[in-house]
Amino acid sequence: METIGIYEIYNKETGRRYIGSSIEIERRFHVHKLMLNSNKHDNKYLQNAWNKHGESSFEFKIIETCSKEDRLNREQYYLDTIPKLYNLNPFAKETPKLTLEQIEYRTQKIKEHWEKHGTDKLKGKIPWNKGKTMSKEHCEKLKNSAKGRTQTKEGSEKRLKALSKKSKKVLQYDKNMNFIKKWNSAREISESLLGYSISGIHSCCNGSTKRNYYKDYIFKYEKHKAPLDSNVQKESDEFGESLSLIDKVTPSQVSNTLEKGVTTTGAVESA
């Protein structure tokens, strides 16, 4: 038989609690632990505390058993009387048939809750963890909690899109400084040209290499004050379209696809 009633997740280190109710408390305990240990709990305050203090610092307790009909009313009683809660919502969910007085009371309580805990109250304050370092034990707990997490395809695409906005555009030249192509980032070059590392491309752009070139090419960051000539840009775009048909190309393949040379001034040399 499952237990119906009110429960709490109690932090023995801080004395703070999370109050909840369920018609299947034991099963609800299991779900809470599963989500917390997977670092996927909906309550970010409870999740952060769990990550910081560890599972051994928390107790799952049944504080009252009651009927199914009284469950939400009893939960609301504890939410109203117990201080220092992790709960984001100061009210029990699904409470039916509210009177006008109850609605007004709840509205006022929600307003008071967010005036006290809202993010605006944190502006200008020094973060509590500024200057603090995490212990090896805490780092190990965070490491273990992150194991098994996988990034979705949507999340990966969103991350790459955000990175591309911050990436510097790179100009590619041959060793005679004939312009070849403008790339959106060093990562894009590395993914298109076999054997070209991101760090090597950045080193060439920064001038930190012994030579002014990297392997078969010279790479430079685009300077926005001096945009490419329209003819150069057109040649670059045409070359980019040819690369889109090839998953991976070698430097020799790149040179073979260029039948025209482009001078540094942007003029196309005759064949």
C-alpha positions as a Markdown table, in Angstrom:
| # | Residue | x | y | z |
|---|---|---|---|---|
| 1 | Met | 0.0 | 0.0 | 0.0 |
| 2 | Glu | 1.3 | 3.4 | -0.9 |
| 3 | Thr | 1.3 | 6.2 | 1.7 |
| 4 | Ile | -0.8 | 9.3 | 1.1 |
| 5 | Gly | 0.4 | 12.5 | 2.8 |
| 6 | Ile | 2.9 | 15.3 | 3.2 |
| 7 | Tyr | 6.7 | 14.8 | 3.0 |
| 8 | Glu | 9.8 | 16.9 | 3.2 |
| 9 | Ile | 13.3 | 16.8 | 1.8 |
| 10 | Tyr | 15.4 | 18.1 | 4.7 |
| 11 | Asn | 18.9 | 19.5 | 4.4 |
| 12 | Lys | 20.8 | 18.6 | 7.6 |
| 13 | Glu | 23.6 | 21.1 | 6.8 |
| 14 | Thr | 21.4 | 24.2 | 6.5 |
| 15 | Gly | 18.0 | 23.2 | 8.0 |
| 16 | Arg | 16.3 | 24.2 | 4.8 |
| 17 | Arg | 13.4 | 22.0 | 3.5 |
| 18 | Tyr | 11.4 | 21.2 | 0.4 |
| 19 | Ile | 7.7 | 20.4 | 1.1 |
| 20 | Gly | 5.6 | 18.3 | -1.1 |
| 21 | Ser | 2.6 | 16.0 | -1.1 |
| 22 | Ser | 1.7 | 12.8 | -2.9 |
| 23 | Ile | -0.7 | 9.9 | -3.0 |
| 24 | Glu | 2.4 | 7.7 | -3.5 |
| 25 | Ile | 5.1 | 9.1 | -1.3 |
| 26 | Glu | 7.6 | 6.3 | -1.6 |
| 27 | Arg | 7.4 | 6.4 | -5.4 |
| 28 | Arg | 7.7 | 10.2 | -5.2 |
| 29 | Phe | 10.9 | 9.9 | -3.1 |
| 30 | His | 12.4 | 7.6 | -5.7 |
| 31 | Val | 11.6 | 10.1 | -8.5 |
| 32 | His | 13.1 | 13.0 | -6.5 |
| 33 | Lys | 16.4 | 11.1 | -5.9 |
| 34 | Leu | 16.6 | 10.0 | -9.5 |
| 35 | Met | 16.2 | 13.5 | -10.8 |
| 36 | Leu | 18.6 | 15.0 | -8.3 |
| 37 | Asn | 21.3 | 12.4 | -8.9 |
| 38 | Ser | 20.9 | 13.0 | -12.6 |
| 39 | Asn | 21.2 | 16.8 | -12.1 |
| 40 | Lys | 17.8 | 17.3 | -13.8 |
| 41 | His | 15.6 | 18.4 | -11.0 |
| 42 | Asp | 13.1 | 21.1 | -11.8 |
| 43 | Asn | 13.8 | 23.0 | -8.6 |
| 44 | Lys | 17.2 | 24.7 | -9.3 |
| 45 | Tyr | 17.7 | 25.7 | -5.6 |
| 46 | Leu | 17.2 | 22.2 | -4.3 |
| 47 | Gln | 19.4 | 20.9 | -7.2 |
| 48 | Asn | 22.2 | 23.3 | -6.4 |
| 49 | Ala | 22.1 | 22.4 | -2.7 |
| 50 | Trp | 22.1 | 18.7 | -3.6 |
| 51 | Asn | 25.2 | 19.2 | -5.8 |
| 52 | Lys | 27.0 | 21.2 | -3.1 |
| 53 | His | 26.3 | 19.1 | 0.0 |
| 54 | Gly | 25.7 | 15.7 | -1.5 |
| 55 | Glu | 23.0 | 13.1 | -1.0 |
| 56 | Ser | 24.2 | 12.1 | 2.5 |
| 57 | Ser | 23.3 | 15.6 | 3.8 |
| 58 | Phe | 19.6 | 15.1 | 3.0 |
| 59 | Glu | 16.8 | 13.2 | 4.6 |
| 60 | Phe | 13.5 | 12.2 | 3.0 |
| 61 | Lys | 10.8 | 12.2 | 5.7 |
| 62 | Ile | 7.0 | 11.7 | 5.9 |
| 63 | Ile | 5.8 | 14.4 | 8.2 |
| 64 | Glu | 2.0 | 13.6 | 8.0 |
| 65 | Thr | -0.3 | 11.1 | 6.6 |
| 66 | Cys | -3.8 | 12.1 | 5.5 |
| 67 | Ser | -6.6 | 11.4 | 3.2 |
| 68 | Lys | -6.4 | 12.1 | -0.5 |
| 69 | Glu | -9.0 | 14.8 | -0.2 |
| 70 | Asp | -7.1 | 16.7 | 2.6 |
| 71 | Arg | -3.7 | 16.3 | 1.0 |
| 72 | Leu | -3.4 | 19.7 | -0.7 |
| 73 | Asn | -4.9 | 21.6 | 2.2 |
| 74 | Arg | -2.4 | 20.0 | 4.6 |
| 75 | Glu | 0.5 | 20.7 | 2.3 |
| 76 | Gln | -0.6 | 24.3 | 2.2 |
| 77 | Tyr | -0.5 | 24.4 | 6.0 |
| 78 | Tyr | 3.2 | 23.4 | 6.1 |
| 79 | Leu | 4.1 | 25.8 | 3.2 |
| 80 | Asp | 2.5 | 28.6 | 5.2 |
| 81 | Thr | 4.1 | 27.8 | 8.6 |
| 82 | Ile | 7.6 | 26.4 | 7.9 |
| 83 | Pro | 10.4 | 29.0 | 7.1 |
| 84 | Lys | 13.5 | 28.5 | 4.9 |
| 85 | Leu | 11.9 | 26.5 | 2.1 |
| 86 | Tyr | 13.3 | 25.4 | -1.3 |
| 87 | Asn | 9.9 | 25.5 | -2.8 |
| 88 | Leu | 9.6 | 28.0 | -5.7 |
| 89 | Asn | 5.8 | 28.1 | -5.5 |
| 90 | Pro | 4.5 | 29.2 | -2.1 |
| 91 | Phe | 1.2 | 27.3 | -2.8 |
| 92 | Ala | 0.1 | 23.7 | -3.0 |
| 93 | Lys | -0.7 | 22.8 | -6.6 |
| 94 | Glu | -4.1 | 21.7 | -7.9 |
| 95 | Thr | -6.1 | 23.2 | -4.9 |
| 96 | Pro | -9.7 | 23.1 | -6.2 |
| 97 | Lys | -12.6 | 25.5 | -6.0 |
| 98 | Leu | -10.9 | 28.6 | -4.6 |
| 99 | Thr | -13.0 | 31.3 | -3.1 |
| 100 | Leu | -12.4 | 35.0 | -3.9 |
| 101 | Glu | -10.8 | 35.5 | -0.5 |
| 102 | Gln | -8.4 | 32.6 | -1.1 |
| 103 | Ile | -7.5 | 33.9 | -4.6 |
| 104 | Glu | -6.7 | 37.3 | -3.2 |
| 105 | Tyr | -4.7 | 35.8 | -0.3 |
| 106 | Arg | -2.7 | 33.6 | -2.7 |
| 107 | Thr | -2.0 | 36.6 | -5.0 |
| 108 | Gln | -0.7 | 38.6 | -2.1 |
| 109 | Lys | 1.5 | 35.8 | -0.9 |
| 110 | Ile | 3.0 | 35.2 | -4.4 |
| 111 | Lys | 3.7 | 38.9 | -4.6 |
| 112 | Glu | 5.4 | 38.9 | -1.2 |
| 113 | His | 7.4 | 35.8 | -2.1 |
| 114 | Trp | 8.9 | 37.3 | -5.3 |
| 115 | Glu | 9.5 | 40.7 | -3.7 |
| 116 | Lys | 11.6 | 38.8 | -1.1 |
| 117 | His | 13.3 | 36.3 | -3.4 |
| 118 | Gly | 13.1 | 37.9 | -6.8 |
| 119 | Thr | 16.3 | 38.3 | -8.9 |
| 120 | Asp | 16.1 | 42.1 | -8.7 |
| 121 | Lys | 17.0 | 41.9 | -5.1 |
| 122 | Leu | 20.4 | 40.3 | -6.1 |
| 123 | Lys | 21.5 | 43.2 | -8.4 |
| 124 | Gly | 24.6 | 45.0 | -7.1 |
| 125 | Lys | 25.3 | 42.3 | -4.4 |
| 126 | Ile | 28.6 | 40.5 | -4.3 |
| 127 | Pro | 28.1 | 36.8 | -5.2 |
| 128 | Trp | 28.2 | 34.5 | -2.2 |
| 129 | Asn | 30.9 | 32.4 | -3.9 |
| 130 | Lys | 33.2 | 35.2 | -5.0 |
| 131 | Gly | 36.8 | 34.4 | -4.1 |
| 132 | Lys | 35.9 | 30.9 | -2.9 |
| 133 | Thr | 37.4 | 27.7 | -4.2 |
| 134 | Met | 35.8 | 24.3 | -4.4 |
| 135 | Ser | 37.3 | 21.4 | -2.4 |
| 136 | Lys | 38.5 | 18.3 | -4.2 |
| 137 | Glu | 35.6 | 16.3 | -2.7 |
| 138 | His | 33.1 | 18.8 | -4.1 |
| 139 | Cys | 34.7 | 18.8 | -7.5 |
| 140 | Glu | 34.5 | 15.0 | -7.5 |
| 141 | Lys | 30.8 | 15.2 | -6.7 |
| 142 | Leu | 30.2 | 17.6 | -9.6 |
| 143 | Lys | 32.2 | 15.3 | -11.9 |
| 144 | Asn | 30.2 | 12.3 | -10.9 |
| 145 | Ser | 26.9 | 14.1 | -11.2 |
| 146 | Ala | 27.8 | 15.1 | -14.8 |
| 147 | Lys | 28.5 | 11.5 | -15.9 |
| 148 | Gly | 26.0 | 10.1 | -18.3 |
| 149 | Arg | 24.7 | 13.4 | -19.5 |
| 150 | Thr | 24.4 | 13.7 | -23.3 |
| 151 | Gln | 23.9 | 16.8 | -25.4 |
| 152 | Thr | 20.9 | 16.7 | -27.8 |
| 153 | Lys | 21.3 | 17.4 | -31.5 |
| 154 | Glu | 19.3 | 20.6 | -31.0 |
| 155 | Gly | 21.5 | 21.7 | -28.1 |
| 156 | Ser | 24.6 | 21.0 | -30.1 |
| 157 | Glu | 23.4 | 23.0 | -33.1 |
| 158 | Lys | 22.4 | 25.9 | -30.8 |
| 159 | Arg | 25.8 | 25.9 | -29.1 |
| 160 | Leu | 27.7 | 25.9 | -32.5 |
| 161 | Lys | 25.5 | 28.7 | -33.7 |
| 162 | Ala | 26.3 | 30.8 | -30.6 |
| 163 | Leu | 30.0 | 30.1 | -31.0 |
| 164 | Ser | 29.9 | 31.0 | -34.7 |
| 165 | Lys | 28.7 | 34.5 | -33.8 |
| 166 | Lys | 31.7 | 35.0 | -31.6 |
| 167 | Ser | 34.2 | 33.5 | -34.0 |
| 168 | Lys | 36.6 | 35.6 | -36.0 |
| 169 | Lys | 36.4 | 35.2 | -39.8 |
| 170 | Val | 39.6 | 34.0 | -41.4 |
| 171 | Leu | 41.1 | 34.8 | -44.8 |
| 172 | Gln | 43.0 | 32.1 | -46.6 |
| 173 | Tyr | 45.9 | 32.9 | -49.0 |
| 174 | Asp | 48.5 | 30.9 | -50.9 |
| 175 | Lys | 52.2 | 31.5 | -50.1 |
| 176 | Asn | 52.3 | 34.2 | -52.8 |
| 177 | Met | 49.5 | 36.1 | -51.0 |
| 178 | Asn | 46.9 | 35.3 | -53.6 |
| 179 | Phe | 43.5 | 35.3 | -52.0 |
| 180 | Ile | 41.7 | 31.9 | -51.9 |
| 181 | Lys | 38.7 | 32.1 | -49.6 |
| 182 | Lys | 37.1 | 33.8 | -46.6 |
| 183 | Trp | 36.0 | 31.3 | -43.8 |
| 184 | Asn | 33.6 | 31.9 | -41.0 |
| 185 | Ser | 35.9 | 30.5 | -38.4 |
| 186 | Ala | 39.0 | 28.4 | -37.8 |
| 187 | Arg | 36.8 | 25.5 | -36.9 |
| 188 | Glu | 35.2 | 25.6 | -40.3 |
| 189 | Ile | 38.6 | 25.4 | -42.0 |
| 190 | Ser | 39.6 | 22.4 | -39.7 |
| 191 | Glu | 36.4 | 20.6 | -40.6 |
| 192 | Ser | 36.9 | 21.1 | -44.4 |
| 193 | Leu | 40.7 | 20.7 | -44.8 |
| 194 | Leu | 42.2 | 17.5 | -43.6 |
| 195 | Gly | 45.2 | 17.9 | -41.2 |
| 196 | Tyr | 44.6 | 21.6 | -40.4 |
| 197 | Ser | 44.1 | 22.1 | -36.6 |
| 198 | Ile | 42.2 | 25.0 | -35.1 |
| 199 | Ser | 45.2 | 25.9 | -32.9 |
| 200 | Gly | 47.6 | 25.9 | -35.8 |
| 201 | Ile | 45.3 | 28.2 | -37.8 |
| 202 | His | 44.9 | 30.6 | -34.9 |
| 203 | Ser | 48.7 | 30.6 | -34.4 |
| 204 | Cys | 49.2 | 31.7 | -38.0 |
| 205 | Cys | 46.6 | 34.4 | -37.7 |
| 206 | Asn | 48.2 | 35.7 | -34.5 |
| 207 | Gly | 51.7 | 35.7 | -36.0 |
| 208 | Ser | 53.0 | 33.4 | -33.3 |
| 209 | Thr | 54.5 | 30.8 | -35.7 |
| 210 | Lys | 58.1 | 30.9 | -36.9 |
| 211 | Arg | 56.9 | 31.3 | -40.5 |
| 212 | Asn | 54.2 | 33.5 | -41.8 |
| 213 | Tyr | 52.3 | 30.5 | -43.1 |
| 214 | Tyr | 50.8 | 27.3 | -41.8 |
| 215 | Lys | 51.4 | 24.2 | -43.9 |
| 216 | Asp | 50.4 | 25.2 | -47.5 |
| 217 | Tyr | 48.6 | 28.4 | -46.7 |
| 218 | Ile | 48.7 | 31.8 | -45.0 |
| 219 | Phe | 45.8 | 32.6 | -42.7 |
| 220 | Lys | 44.8 | 36.0 | -41.4 |
| 221 | Tyr | 41.9 | 37.3 | -39.4 |
| 222 | Glu | 39.5 | 39.5 | -41.5 |
| 223 | Lys | 39.8 | 43.2 | -40.7 |
| 224 | His | 36.4 | 44.7 | -40.9 |
| 225 | Lys | 37.8 | 48.2 | -41.7 |
| 226 | Ala | 39.0 | 46.8 | -45.1 |
| 227 | Pro | 36.2 | 44.7 | -46.7 |
| 228 | Leu | 37.0 | 42.4 | -49.5 |
| 229 | Asp | 36.7 | 43.6 | -53.1 |
| 230 | Ser | 33.5 | 42.4 | -54.7 |
| 231 | Asn | 35.4 | 40.3 | -57.3 |
| 232 | Val | 37.4 | 38.6 | -54.5 |
| 233 | Gln | 34.2 | 37.9 | -52.6 |
| 234 | Lys | 32.5 | 36.5 | -55.7 |
| 235 | Glu | 35.5 | 34.2 | -56.3 |
| 236 | Ser | 35.5 | 33.1 | -52.6 |
| 237 | Asp | 31.7 | 32.3 | -52.7 |
| 238 | Glu | 32.1 | 30.2 | -55.9 |
| 239 | Phe | 34.9 | 28.3 | -54.3 |
| 240 | Gly | 32.9 | 27.8 | -51.1 |
| 241 | Glu | 30.0 | 26.3 | -53.2 |
| 242 | Ser | 32.4 | 23.7 | -54.7 |
| 243 | Leu | 33.6 | 22.7 | -51.2 |
| 244 | Ser | 30.1 | 22.2 | -50.0 |
| 245 | Leu | 29.9 | 19.2 | -52.4 |
| 246 | Ile | 32.9 | 17.5 | -50.7 |
| 247 | Asp | 32.9 | 16.2 | -47.1 |
| 248 | Lys | 36.7 | 16.4 | -46.7 |
| 249 | Val | 39.3 | 17.6 | -49.1 |
| 250 | Thr | 43.1 | 17.6 | -49.0 |
| 251 | Pro | 45.3 | 20.7 | -49.7 |
| 252 | Ser | 46.3 | 19.3 | -53.1 |
| 253 | Gln | 42.6 | 19.0 | -54.0 |
| 254 | Val | 42.1 | 22.6 | -53.0 |
| 255 | Ser | 44.9 | 23.9 | -55.3 |
| 256 | Asn | 43.6 | 21.7 | -58.2 |
| 257 | Thr | 40.1 | 23.3 | -58.0 |
| 258 | Leu | 41.5 | 26.8 | -58.4 |
| 259 | Glu | 42.0 | 27.4 | -62.1 |
| 260 | Lys | 42.3 | 31.2 | -61.7 |
| 261 | Gly | 44.7 | 33.1 | -59.5 |
| 262 | Val | 43.5 | 36.1 | -57.5 |
| 263 | Thr | 45.9 | 38.9 | -56.7 |
| 264 | Thr | 45.9 | 40.7 | -53.4 |
| 265 | Thr | 44.2 | 43.7 | -55.0 |
| 266 | Gly | 41.3 | 41.5 | -56.0 |
| 267 | Ala | 41.9 | 41.4 | -59.7 |
| 268 | Val | 41.5 | 38.1 | -61.5 |
| 269 | Glu | 44.6 | 37.1 | -63.4 |
| 270 | Ser | 44.1 | 35.7 | -66.9 |
| 271 | Ala | 44.7 | 32.0 | -67.4 |
